[in-house]
């Protein structure tokens, strides 16, 4: 009776196939972890700019700074400013008794590279400029 044994070439080929498979699985795990980290960072940035927008919408138009107790996101700062609304038809500008429309621009800046990572633009009525006389 003849017993079958694996040759050295068959063992080396099997180990090579196993190594390629394990390497592929490791690469998938690493890329999934990177995507998960990027998604978590993006979620945190969206959450931070949303929280800044909520705070600034409750304040008057002159408020552009957010106290730390309301915006506790280390590594990020908020730039906020009010500007004239864009793309309004000319017939809607300068009407008598009209409450002017302004836009509140909120930018979330990552401090490590100074890049604006999120921007929110909110159109709102400007009651502070209206003449009530």
C-alpha positions as a Markdown table, in Angstrom:
| # | Residue | x | y | z |
|---|---|---|---|---|
| 1 | Unk | 0.0 | 0.0 | 0.0 |
| 2 | Unk | 1.4 | 3.3 | -1.1 |
| 3 | Unk | 1.1 | 6.3 | 1.3 |
| 4 | Unk | 0.7 | 9.8 | -0.2 |
| 5 | Unk | 2.8 | 12.6 | 1.2 |
| 6 | Unk | 2.9 | 16.2 | 0.3 |
| 7 | Unk | 6.0 | 17.4 | -1.6 |
| 8 | Unk | 7.9 | 20.5 | -0.6 |
| 9 | Unk | 6.6 | 22.4 | -3.6 |
| 10 | Unk | 3.0 | 21.7 | -2.6 |
| 11 | Unk | 3.6 | 22.9 | 0.9 |
| 12 | Unk | 5.3 | 26.1 | -0.3 |
| 13 | Unk | 2.5 | 26.8 | -2.7 |
| 14 | Unk | -0.1 | 26.2 | 0.0 |
| 15 | Unk | 1.7 | 28.5 | 2.4 |
| 16 | Unk | 2.0 | 31.2 | -0.3 |
| 17 | Unk | -1.8 | 31.0 | -1.0 |
| 18 | Unk | -2.5 | 31.2 | 2.8 |
| 19 | Unk | -0.1 | 34.3 | 3.1 |
| 20 | Unk | -1.9 | 36.1 | 0.2 |
| 21 | Unk | -5.3 | 35.4 | 1.7 |
| 22 | Unk | -4.2 | 36.6 | 5.2 |
| 23 | Unk | -2.6 | 39.7 | 3.7 |
| 24 | Unk | -5.8 | 40.5 | 1.8 |
| 25 | Unk | -7.9 | 40.1 | 5.0 |
| 26 | Unk | -5.4 | 42.3 | 6.9 |
| 27 | Unk | -5.6 | 45.0 | 4.2 |
| 28 | Unk | -9.4 | 45.0 | 4.3 |
| 29 | Unk | -9.4 | 45.3 | 8.1 |
| 30 | Unk | -7.0 | 48.2 | 8.0 |
| 31 | Unk | -8.9 | 50.1 | 5.3 |
| 32 | Unk | -12.2 | 49.5 | 7.2 |
| 33 | Unk | -10.6 | 50.9 | 10.4 |
| 34 | Unk | -9.4 | 54.0 | 8.5 |
| 35 | Unk | -12.9 | 54.5 | 6.9 |
| 36 | Unk | -14.5 | 54.2 | 10.3 |
| 37 | Unk | -12.1 | 56.7 | 11.8 |
| 38 | Unk | -12.8 | 59.2 | 8.9 |
| 39 | Unk | -16.5 | 58.7 | 9.3 |
| 40 | Unk | -16.3 | 59.4 | 13.1 |
| 41 | Unk | -14.2 | 62.5 | 12.5 |
| 42 | Unk | -16.7 | 63.8 | 9.9 |
| 43 | Unk | -19.6 | 63.1 | 12.2 |
| 44 | Unk | -17.9 | 65.0 | 15.0 |
| 45 | Unk | -17.3 | 68.0 | 12.6 |
| 46 | Unk | -20.9 | 68.0 | 11.5 |
| 47 | Unk | -22.1 | 67.8 | 15.1 |
| 48 | Unk | -19.7 | 70.7 | 16.1 |
| 49 | Unk | -20.8 | 73.0 | 13.3 |
| 50 | Unk | -24.5 | 72.2 | 14.0 |
| 51 | Unk | -24.1 | 73.0 | 17.7 |
| 52 | Unk | -22.4 | 76.3 | 16.8 |
| 53 | Unk | -25.2 | 77.1 | 14.4 |
| 54 | Unk | -27.8 | 76.4 | 17.1 |
| 55 | Unk | -26.1 | 78.7 | 19.5 |
| 56 | Unk | -25.5 | 81.5 | 17.1 |
| 57 | Unk | -29.2 | 81.4 | 15.8 |
| 58 | Unk | -30.3 | 82.0 | 19.4 |
| 59 | Unk | -28.1 | 85.1 | 19.8 |
| 60 | Unk | -28.2 | 88.5 | 18.2 |
| 61 | Unk | -26.5 | 89.2 | 14.9 |
| 62 | Unk | -23.5 | 90.8 | 16.5 |
| 63 | Unk | -22.5 | 87.6 | 18.4 |
| 64 | Unk | -19.8 | 85.7 | 16.6 |
| 65 | Unk | -17.9 | 84.2 | 19.5 |
| 66 | Unk | -19.1 | 81.0 | 21.3 |
| 67 | Unk | -18.2 | 80.5 | 24.9 |
| 68 | Unk | -16.2 | 77.3 | 25.7 |
| 69 | Unk | -19.0 | 75.9 | 27.9 |
| 70 | Unk | -21.2 | 75.8 | 24.8 |
| 71 | Unk | -18.6 | 74.7 | 22.3 |
| 72 | Unk | -16.2 | 72.2 | 23.8 |
| 73 | Unk | -14.4 | 70.8 | 20.8 |
| 74 | Unk | -10.7 | 70.9 | 21.2 |
| 75 | Unk | -8.8 | 71.2 | 18.0 |
| 76 | Unk | -11.6 | 73.2 | 16.3 |
| 77 | Unk | -12.6 | 76.9 | 16.1 |
| 78 | Unk | -15.6 | 78.6 | 14.7 |
| 79 | Unk | -15.6 | 81.6 | 12.4 |
| 80 | Unk | -19.0 | 83.3 | 12.1 |
| 81 | Unk | -20.1 | 86.4 | 10.3 |
| 82 | Unk | -23.2 | 88.0 | 8.9 |
| 83 | Unk | -23.4 | 89.1 | 5.2 |
| 84 | Unk | -26.0 | 90.2 | 2.7 |
| 85 | Unk | -28.0 | 87.4 | 1.3 |
| 86 | Unk | -27.0 | 86.2 | -2.2 |
| 87 | Unk | -29.1 | 85.6 | -5.3 |
| 88 | Unk | -32.1 | 87.7 | -4.3 |
| 89 | Unk | -34.1 | 89.0 | -7.3 |
| 90 | Unk | -33.5 | 92.8 | -7.7 |
| 91 | Unk | -37.2 | 93.6 | -7.3 |
| 92 | Unk | -37.1 | 92.2 | -3.7 |
| 93 | Unk | -34.2 | 94.5 | -2.6 |
| 94 | Unk | -34.9 | 97.8 | -1.0 |
| 95 | Unk | -38.7 | 97.6 | -0.6 |
| 96 | Unk | -40.2 | 100.0 | 1.9 |
| 97 | Unk | -40.9 | 98.3 | 5.2 |
| 98 | Unk | -39.2 | 95.1 | 4.2 |
| 99 | Unk | -37.2 | 93.3 | 6.8 |
| 100 | Unk | -33.8 | 92.7 | 5.2 |
| 101 | Unk | -32.6 | 89.2 | 4.6 |
| 102 | Unk | -29.1 | 88.4 | 5.8 |
| 103 | Unk | -27.0 | 85.2 | 5.7 |
| 104 | Unk | -25.2 | 83.8 | 8.7 |
| 105 | Unk | -22.0 | 82.0 | 7.6 |
| 106 | Unk | -20.5 | 79.6 | 10.1 |
| 107 | Unk | -17.2 | 78.0 | 9.3 |
| 108 | Unk | -15.6 | 75.2 | 11.3 |
| 109 | Unk | -11.8 | 75.4 | 11.2 |
| 110 | Unk | -9.5 | 72.5 | 12.1 |
| 111 | Unk | -6.7 | 74.1 | 14.1 |
| 112 | Unk | -3.9 | 71.5 | 13.2 |
| 113 | Unk | -3.9 | 72.6 | 9.5 |
| 114 | Unk | -6.1 | 75.7 | 9.5 |
| 115 | Unk | -8.5 | 74.1 | 7.0 |
| 116 | Unk | -12.2 | 75.0 | 6.9 |
| 117 | Unk | -13.8 | 71.5 | 7.2 |
| 118 | Unk | -17.5 | 72.4 | 7.4 |
| 119 | Unk | -19.5 | 75.5 | 6.4 |
| 120 | Unk | -23.1 | 76.3 | 7.2 |
| 121 | Unk | -25.0 | 79.2 | 5.6 |
| 122 | Unk | -28.3 | 80.2 | 7.2 |
| 123 | Unk | -30.6 | 82.8 | 5.7 |
| 124 | Unk | -32.4 | 84.8 | 8.4 |
| 125 | Unk | -34.3 | 88.1 | 8.7 |
| 126 | Unk | -32.3 | 90.9 | 10.1 |
| 127 | Unk | -34.5 | 92.7 | 12.7 |
| 128 | Unk | -31.6 | 94.8 | 14.0 |
| 129 | Unk | -31.3 | 96.8 | 10.8 |
| 130 | Unk | -35.0 | 97.5 | 10.4 |
| 131 | Unk | -36.2 | 101.0 | 11.0 |
| 132 | Unk | -39.4 | 100.7 | 13.1 |
| 133 | Unk | -40.2 | 104.4 | 13.0 |
